[in-house]
Amino acid sequence: MFSISLRSRLTRYAAFIALFSFYGAALAQMPLSPEEALLYLQKGNERFMSGRLIEKHYSEELPILAEGQHPFAIVLTCADSRVAPEVLFDQTLGKLFVIRVAGNVADPVVLGSLEYAVEHLHAPPLIIL
């Protein structure tokens, strides 16, 4: 799914990714570079594809989410109900800023949402599914 060059960096970032294999406040508080965010999404997608998803504890995360959102990536995806980025990338609530629109058309409303995510939430990478 991602380029070979990013895939080859997995060994280098293995320790880093291991630090973020849990779903607590730490990820929300630590900014990721675009490269780190892509690697984190790639590892999540590998877990999804292998059927080894990390157990989620949504009720435990609600107090953290109530304080604000700190997504580490923006995902523009189709409104198709069969495509759920949080599941495809093995993420939990608040980790992805997802914009869903039929056909991935970036009209002025979608562009406004993208600008908000970049400017106010500082989510570095934009993934288009």
PyMOL commands that set and color helices and strands:
alter all, ss='L'
color gray80, all
select helices_A, chain A and resi 4-8+10-19+25-29+34-50+58-66+85-88+102-104+108-119
alter helices_A, ss='H'
color red, helices_A
select strands_A, chain A and resi 73-77+96-100+126-128
alter strands_A, ss='S'
color yellow, strands_A
deselect
rebuild
show_as cartoon
